[in-house]
Amino acid sequence: MSKLNNALVQFFVFIHQLISNLITNPNYSYGIAIILVTLIIKLVLLPLNIKSIRSSVRMNEIQPETKKIQEKYKNDPQKSQQEVMKLYKERGINPLGGCLPILIQWPILIALYYVFNNISGINGVSFLWVKDLAKPDVVLAVLAGATQYYASLLMAPPGDSPQAKQTSTMNISMSLFMIFISWRLKSALVLYWVISNVIQMGQTILTKKLEERHKALNA
């Protein structure tokens, strides 16, 4: 983990130096550097993220079929599991695909926490409405929770099934949790998370549209 932390510190410093050569005002250069670093990280994770979104979309689409299998073999959980996995394989779905990007995001978030705690240059630096990137900001904290909720909502299963209701409850809980912790974190890190969520929403909307077009062409 220390290697990732040090690598991200060096990477962020490098990006900021490039930007500060063009924009000397630190009140702009640091904020833009955070946005650019976020874009680069999301770009690196893009192939994995697209696979994850496609897998989640397809899992949502086959929910009625999955439910039928579970009802058919409700007295034989092992057979039910086998048939569901068979269905996933036929449709090219990886049931764990949606978890991997989330698991990767957390080490990056923790590493960036280290980055912004070890870069003293952000102390006293303002950006947009944020007065100090090294201190918490209420508006950013709320935006972190809101963007987290809508990013998750786009991936939620449709309808009012028990799974959909459970997912909705989890989304709300996660969003409130993000507001709670963001209220105590440096704004620099929360800004990264908000931008990351906004990009995630765009990727999800675009990928879902491409999936719909692909489905229509092969119908």
C-alpha positions as CSV (number, residue, x, y, z in Angstrom):
1,M,0.0,0.0,0.0
2,S,2.9,2.4,0.8
3,K,4.2,2.0,-2.8
4,L,0.8,3.0,-4.2
5,N,0.7,5.9,-1.8
6,N,4.1,7.2,-2.8
7,A,3.4,6.6,-6.5
8,L,0.2,8.7,-6.3
9,V,2.0,11.5,-4.4
10,Q,4.6,11.6,-7.1
11,F,2.0,11.4,-9.8
12,F,-0.1,14.2,-8.4
13,V,2.9,16.4,-7.9
14,F,3.9,15.8,-11.5
15,I,0.4,16.7,-12.8
16,H,0.3,19.8,-10.6
17,Q,3.7,20.9,-11.9
18,L,2.5,20.6,-15.5
19,I,-0.6,22.6,-14.7
20,S,1.1,25.3,-12.6
21,N,3.4,26.0,-15.6
22,L,0.3,27.2,-17.4
23,I,-1.8,28.4,-14.5
24,T,0.4,29.9,-11.7
25,N,-2.5,30.8,-9.4
26,P,-2.6,27.9,-6.8
27,N,-6.3,28.6,-6.2
28,Y,-6.9,27.2,-9.7
29,S,-3.9,24.9,-10.4
30,Y,-4.6,22.5,-7.4
31,G,-8.3,22.2,-8.2
32,I,-7.7,21.6,-11.8
33,A,-4.9,19.1,-10.9
34,I,-7.4,17.1,-8.8
35,I,-9.9,17.0,-11.6
36,L,-7.3,16.0,-14.1
37,V,-6.0,13.2,-11.9
38,T,-9.6,12.0,-11.4
39,L,-10.1,11.9,-15.2
40,I,-6.9,9.9,-15.7
41,I,-7.7,7.4,-13.0
42,K,-11.2,6.9,-14.4
43,L,-9.7,6.5,-17.9
44,V,-7.3,3.8,-16.7
45,L,-10.2,2.0,-15.1
46,L,-12.6,2.5,-18.1
47,P,-12.3,-1.0,-19.7
48,L,-13.0,-2.7,-16.4
49,N,-15.8,-0.2,-15.6
50,I,-17.5,-0.8,-18.9
51,K,-17.4,-4.6,-18.3
52,S,-18.9,-4.1,-14.9
53,I,-21.7,-1.9,-16.1
54,R,-22.6,-4.3,-18.9
55,S,-22.6,-7.2,-16.5
56,S,-24.9,-5.3,-14.1
57,V,-27.3,-4.2,-16.9
58,R,-27.6,-7.8,-18.2
59,M,-28.1,-9.1,-14.7
60,N,-31.0,-6.6,-14.2
61,E,-32.5,-7.7,-17.6
62,I,-32.6,-11.4,-16.7
63,Q,-34.1,-10.8,-13.2
64,P,-37.5,-12.3,-14.3
65,E,-35.8,-15.4,-15.6
66,T,-33.7,-15.7,-12.5
67,K,-36.8,-15.4,-10.3
68,K,-38.5,-18.2,-12.3
69,I,-35.5,-20.5,-11.7
70,Q,-35.5,-19.7,-8.0
71,E,-39.2,-20.4,-7.7
72,K,-38.9,-23.6,-9.7
73,Y,-36.1,-25.0,-7.6
74,K,-37.1,-23.4,-4.3
75,N,-36.8,-26.7,-2.5
76,D,-33.4,-27.4,-4.1
77,P,-31.1,-24.4,-3.5
78,Q,-28.1,-26.2,-5.0
79,K,-29.9,-26.9,-8.3
80,S,-31.2,-23.4,-8.3
81,Q,-27.7,-22.0,-7.9
82,Q,-26.5,-24.3,-10.8
83,E,-29.2,-23.2,-13.1
84,V,-28.7,-19.5,-12.3
85,M,-25.0,-19.8,-13.0
86,K,-25.8,-21.6,-16.2
87,L,-28.0,-18.7,-17.2
88,Y,-25.2,-16.2,-16.4
89,K,-22.8,-18.2,-18.5
90,E,-25.2,-18.3,-21.5
91,R,-25.7,-14.5,-21.3
92,G,-22.0,-13.8,-20.8
93,I,-22.5,-12.4,-17.3
94,N,-19.9,-12.3,-14.6
95,P,-21.9,-12.1,-11.3
96,L,-18.8,-10.7,-9.5
97,G,-18.1,-8.2,-12.3
98,G,-19.9,-5.3,-10.6
99,C,-17.9,-5.7,-7.4
100,L,-14.4,-5.4,-8.8
101,P,-14.4,-1.6,-9.7
102,I,-15.7,-0.8,-6.3
103,L,-13.0,-2.9,-4.6
104,I,-10.4,-1.1,-6.7
105,Q,-11.8,2.3,-5.9
106,W,-11.3,2.0,-2.2
107,P,-7.5,1.4,-2.2
108,I,-7.2,4.4,-4.5
109,L,-9.4,6.6,-2.2
110,I,-7.3,5.5,0.8
111,A,-4.1,6.3,-1.2
112,L,-5.4,9.7,-2.2
113,Y,-6.2,10.4,1.5
114,Y,-2.5,9.8,2.1
115,V,-1.6,12.0,-0.8
116,F,-3.6,15.1,0.3
117,N,-2.4,14.6,3.9
118,N,1.2,14.8,2.7
119,I,1.0,17.7,0.2
120,S,1.1,20.8,2.3
121,G,0.6,23.0,-0.8
122,I,-3.1,22.7,-0.6
123,N,-3.3,24.3,2.8
124,G,-5.2,27.6,2.5
125,V,-5.9,27.0,-1.2
126,S,-9.4,27.8,-2.3
127,F,-11.2,26.5,-5.4
128,L,-14.6,27.6,-6.7
129,W,-16.7,28.0,-3.5
130,V,-14.4,25.9,-1.3
131,K,-12.4,28.2,1.0
132,D,-9.7,25.7,1.9
133,L,-9.0,22.4,0.1
134,A,-7.3,21.2,3.2
135,K,-10.5,21.5,5.3
136,P,-14.0,20.0,5.1
137,D,-16.7,21.7,3.2
138,V,-20.4,21.2,3.8
139,V,-21.6,21.7,0.2
140,L,-19.0,19.2,-1.1
141,A,-20.0,16.7,1.6
142,V,-23.7,16.9,0.4
143,L,-22.6,16.7,-3.2
144,A,-20.6,13.6,-2.4
145,G,-23.7,11.9,-0.9
146,A,-26.0,13.1,-3.7
147,T,-23.7,12.0,-6.6
148,Q,-23.0,8.7,-4.8
149,Y,-26.8,8.1,-4.6
150,Y,-27.5,8.9,-8.3
151,A,-24.5,6.9,-9.5
152,S,-25.8,3.9,-7.7
153,L,-29.4,4.6,-8.7
154,L,-28.4,4.2,-12.4
155,M,-27.2,0.7,-11.7
156,A,-30.1,-0.4,-9.5
157,P,-32.5,-3.1,-10.6
158,P,-35.8,-1.8,-12.0
159,G,-39.3,-2.4,-10.5
160,D,-40.4,-2.9,-6.9
161,S,-39.0,-6.4,-6.4
162,P,-37.5,-7.3,-2.9
163,Q,-34.0,-7.0,-4.5
164,A,-34.8,-3.5,-5.9
165,K,-36.1,-2.4,-2.5
166,Q,-33.0,-3.8,-0.8
167,T,-30.7,-2.1,-3.2
168,S,-32.6,1.2,-2.8
169,T,-32.2,1.0,1.0
170,M,-28.4,0.2,0.6
171,N,-28.0,3.2,-1.8
172,I,-29.6,5.6,0.7
173,S,-27.5,4.2,3.6
174,M,-24.3,4.4,1.5
175,S,-25.1,8.0,0.5
176,L,-25.8,9.1,4.0
177,F,-22.5,7.4,5.1
178,M,-20.6,9.3,2.4
179,I,-22.0,12.6,3.6
180,F,-21.1,11.7,7.2
181,I,-17.4,10.9,6.4
182,S,-17.0,13.6,3.8
183,W,-18.0,16.2,6.4
184,R,-14.8,15.3,8.2
185,L,-12.4,14.8,5.2
186,K,-10.3,17.4,3.4
187,S,-12.2,19.0,0.6
188,A,-9.4,17.9,-1.9
189,L,-10.3,14.3,-1.4
190,V,-14.1,14.9,-1.4
191,L,-13.7,16.9,-4.7
192,Y,-12.0,13.8,-6.2
193,W,-14.9,11.6,-5.1
194,V,-17.6,14.0,-6.4
195,I,-15.9,14.3,-9.9
196,S,-15.4,10.5,-9.9
197,N,-19.1,10.0,-9.3
198,V,-20.1,12.4,-12.0
199,I,-17.9,10.7,-14.5
200,Q,-19.3,7.3,-13.3
201,M,-22.8,8.5,-14.1
202,G,-21.8,9.6,-17.6
203,Q,-20.1,6.3,-18.2
204,T,-23.1,4.3,-17.0
205,I,-25.6,6.3,-19.1
206,L,-23.5,6.0,-22.2
207,T,-22.8,2.2,-21.7
208,K,-26.5,1.5,-21.1
209,K,-27.5,3.3,-24.3
210,L,-24.9,1.3,-26.2
211,E,-26.2,-1.9,-24.7
212,E,-29.8,-1.0,-25.7
213,R,-28.6,-0.2,-29.2
214,H,-26.7,-3.5,-29.4
215,K,-29.7,-5.4,-28.1
216,A,-32.0,-3.7,-30.7
217,L,-29.6,-4.5,-33.6
218,N,-29.5,-8.2,-32.5
219,A,-33.2,-8.5,-31.8
